[in-house]
Amino acid sequence: MKVEDFDFDLPKDLIAQTPIKDRDTSRLLVLNKDNGDIKHKHFYDILDYMEKGDTLVLNDTKVLPARLYGVKEETNAAIEILMLKDNGEDIWECLVKPAKRVKEGTVIKFSDKLKAKCTGVYENGIRHFKFIYNGIFYEILDELGEMPLPPYIHEKLKEKDRYQTVYAKNIGSSAAPTAGLHFTKELLTKIKNKGINIVYITLHVGLGTFRPVTVSNVNDHKMHSEFYIMSKETADILNETKKSNHKIISVGTTSTRTLETIVSLYGEFKETSGFTDIFIYPGYEFKAIDALITNFHLPKSTLVMLVSALAGKDNIMKAYKEAIKEKYRFFSFGDAMLIIGE
């Protein structure tokens, strides 16, 4: 299977640069994975596709305002860092620009409250830093840091919380689980009032989600690893949903990868945590989810491969062609797609 098989032409003006004013008024393309039928709706219509006893699964990870701008103490040279992973004891794995200016022992000053000392030098601009601060670390980060918007977004974000879901809780992501950005608290209340279960898992999204696939053969791609958690309460509700033949509706590829990882490992949903590098592409047999709410993804990305595995590549390419024709907005701040069966 070739990566080129998942390519398509996307006009640049369809890449959404800013979030829509009201989250749940974004457009919704509904794709029937069994017969390829397409309907055009709005996100608030999602309620019509869920029934009492179904379970909606949300990823409650919270995005770090992880982009920091500082200067080298000895030379005053401007340095930008992107915090990727907490290694414990105030040491973080970071992506640095320009990396050649940062050697082991280099100290970067961000403000009077925050500095970072380089403790390790690695390939591809990766450095480890020990953070030195006065006060509460996450409060300082909230004050100084910028949201790590994806590289295809060039507009400044006016409100930080628009790159967070309304249910974001567990801090640790380098990127938002963007399918969840469409939900409002009011819509979630309506879903609950209809008798639909709402459960939460956590998967901390890494920057690997934006990393391009550089191989030509799909089987040669190595997925990045991300940390996940599932609680006993969530596992119990999901197992009961399966047992009673109701639908499990996953919100986003991050929730999907977590759910499929756990069922692949244990044969059922279970209270657990760990790292997943599951790579889902056509030929994969889904064991956990029945339907998926997702955004429109980059050409040749692992995310396009995942939705193609669920709905069939021909159905996805047809739906994407239709979305482009109808001028849907693409990627993180874009419109949504619901993939559902008959």
N, C-alpha and C positions, 0 to 999 in steps of 0.2 A: 504494500500500500504506500503510495507516494504522498508526500506533504503537498505537492502541487495540486493534488486532487481536491484540496480544501481551500483553494484560492478563488477569489472573486474580485471584480473591480468595484471599488467603493469611492464615490465622489467625496473629496475632502470636505465639502460643505455639509455633509451629513454627519460628520463627527461632532457630537454635541460638546460645546465649550463651556456651557453654564447650566446649572440645574433649572428645571422648569419651576414656575412660581408655586404651584400647588402640586405636591408630590404625587397624589393619586389621580391626577388628571392627564398623566402621560398616556400615550397610546399603547394599546395592547393587541398584538397579533396572536390569535389563537390558532394553533396548528394541531390538527388531529393526526397523531402519529400512525394510526392504523390505515387511514384512507387518503392522507395528504390534504384534506379539506382545510381551507384557510378562512378565518373570519377576522374582521377589523373591529375592535372595541376600544374602550378606555380602561385604564387600570382598575378603576372602582367597580367595573363589571366582573372582576375576578370572583366576587361573591357568588355569581350565578353558576360557577363551575365547581363549587364545593357543596357537599351534602353533609347533613348531620351524621356524626360518627367518623368523618374524615379527620386526618391530622395534618396540620400545617407545620413544617419544620423551619425554624428561623435560626440563623447564625448570629449570636449576640456578641461577637467580638467587637472591640472598640479600637478605632484607628488612633495611633499615636501621632501627635503633631511633630513628626519625626525629622523634618528638614530644618537644620540649624545653620546659621551663617555666623562665622567668627573670623578671627585673625590669629596668625602665628605670633606667639609672644615675642620671639626674638627678632622677627623681621616685619611684623605688621601685614604680611601677605594675606590676602583674602582667601578663606577656605570655606567650602560648603560640605556639610556631612549629612548623610541620610542614615538614621538609625534603623538597623534591620532586625537585630536579634539580641535579647537580653541573655547574657551568659552568666548572670548572677554576680553578686558582690560589686555592683555598680560598673561592671565591665560589659560593654556592648560591641557587637559586630556592626561595623558601619561601612557605607560606601562613601568614598572621599573624592572630591574634585577641587583642584588638580591633585591627584594622588602622589605625583612625583615630589611634591613639596613636603610630604609628611613621612618622616622616618620614625623609627622607634625612639621614644623619648621626647618627640615634638609635643609641645603644649599649645592647645588652641583655646583662646579666650572668647567666650560668647557674651559675657556680661560680668559685672562685679559678683554676681551670684553663681556663675557657672563656668567651669573650665573642663577640659578633657585632655588626658595625657595618653599618647599613643603607646600601647604595650605590645603590639604585634603587627607585622607587615605581611600581607598576603597578596596573591595575584588578583588581577582584574579590579584594582582600585579598592580592595577590601582591607580595612584596618581594624584592629581592636583598640578600644579606648577605655580608660578608667576615668569615670566622671567624678569631678570634685565640685561640691556645691554647698551653699549655705541656705538651709530651709528644706522644704518638702520637694523632692525631685520632680514629681509629676506636675506640681503646681508651677514650678519654674519652667518646665517644658511647655506647659499650656500657655504661659506668658510669652516665651521666646520662639517657640517652634512654629513652623508652618505645616499645613497638611501636605502630605507627600502625594500630590496629584500625579496621575499617570503622564508619561512623556508626550502623549498626543493631545493633552489639554494645555493650551497656551494662555488662557485667560486667568487672571487672579481670582481666587475665591473670596467673595465678600463676606460670607458667613461660614465660619468653620464647621458649624453643626450640619451644614448641607452635605458634607462628605461623611456623615455618620448616619446610621439608621436611627429611627426614633426609639429603638429598644436596645441600642448599643450599651454594653455593660462591662465586659471583661477586656481590659486594655491589653493590647499586644500585637495589633496588626499594622503592617506597612501599607496596606491598601484596604479600601472598603469592600465588603461583600455587596456589590452594587445592585443586585436584584432586589435587595431589601430596602433600597432607598425610596421605592415607590410607596411604601406603606405609611399610613398616618395612624395615630393613636385611635382616631375615630373609626377608621376602616377596620382595625384590629378588634375593636369593641363589637362592631357589627358581625364580624366573622365568629367571634366567641358567642354572641347572642343567638346565632343560627345553630349552635350546638356542635360547632367544629372545634376540635382540640387544637390548642396552640402550644407547641413545645419548643425548647431552645437547646441547641448544641453550641459548642464553641470550636471554631477553627481559626487560628490566627493566620491571616493571609500574608504570605511573603511576597517579595518583589518578583519572585520567580514566575508569578502569574502573568507578568508582562514580558517575560524573557522570550525572545523570538525562537522558533524552532529552527535550528541551523543545519540539521541533517536533511537528506533528501528522502530517506526511507523512514516512515513513521515508527517502525519497530526499533530503530536505533536511538530514538529520543529518550533521554533520562530525565524523569520528572524531579522537580524540587521537592523537598520534604517540609511538611507543615504540622504543627502541634494541634491536637484536637482533644476535646473532653466531652463525654456524654454522662449525664447524671442517671441515677437509678429511676427517678420519676419519669424522665423522658423515655428511657428504655422500656419501662413497664407500659406506658401509654402506646408506644409504637408497636410493641409485641401484641397488645390487645387489638390495635387497629388492624394488623395483619390477620389475626385470628378471626376477627369478625368480618373479614372481606371488605373493609372500607379502604379508601385511598390514602396513601401517604404522598403528600404534595411537598416537594422539596423547594425551598426558596434559595436559588443560586447554585452554581457549580460547587461552591465551597461546602455547603450543606450536603450536597449529593455525594461528593468524594468522601466525606466523613461517614455518612450512612452506609455507603457501599463498602467502605473499608471494614467497618465493624461487622456487618453481616457476612462478608467474605471470610473474616477471621474466626467468628464464633458461631455462625449459622443462625444467629438471632441478634436482636439488639440487647446491649448489655452495658452496665455501668463500667466505664473504662476510660483510659486516656493513653495517648501515645503519639507517634509521628506517622503520618501517611505520605507515601509518594506514589499512590495509586494513579495509573495512567489509563483513562477510559477512552477508547476509540472504537470504531465500528468492528463488530465481532464480539464485543463485550456483552455478556448476558446480565442484565440488571436483576439484582436480588432484593433490593431494599425499597426503591421508590416506584411510584405509579405515574406521577406527573411532576413537571418541573416548571417553575417560574424563573425566567432568566432574562438577561439583556441581549443585545446583538453584539457579537464578538468580532475580533480582528480576523482578517483573512489568514489562513494557514496556521491558526493558533490551536493549542491543545483544547481550548474551550469550544471551538467550532467542531473539533473532533468528538468531544464528549456529547454535544447535542446531536451530532450525526449518528452516534452510537445509539442514542435513545429513539430518535425519530426516523432514522434512515438518511443517508447522505443526499439522495435525490430529493427527498421531501424538504430537507433543510436548505439546499441550494435553491429550490423553487421558492421557498418562503423568503429567503434573503433577497432573491431577485424581485419578488413582489414588494418587500419592504423598501428596497431602493427605489422602485418605480413610484411607490406611494409616499416617498420622502420621509420615512421614519428616521428618527434620530438614533445614532449608533453610539456604542460603547458606554463608559461609566455613567455619564449624566443623560444617557439616551432613553429611548422607549423600551418597552418590555415585550416578551414573548411568553406565552403559556403553551407548553407541549403536554397534550393530554390524549388519552385513548377514548375509544367509543364507549 
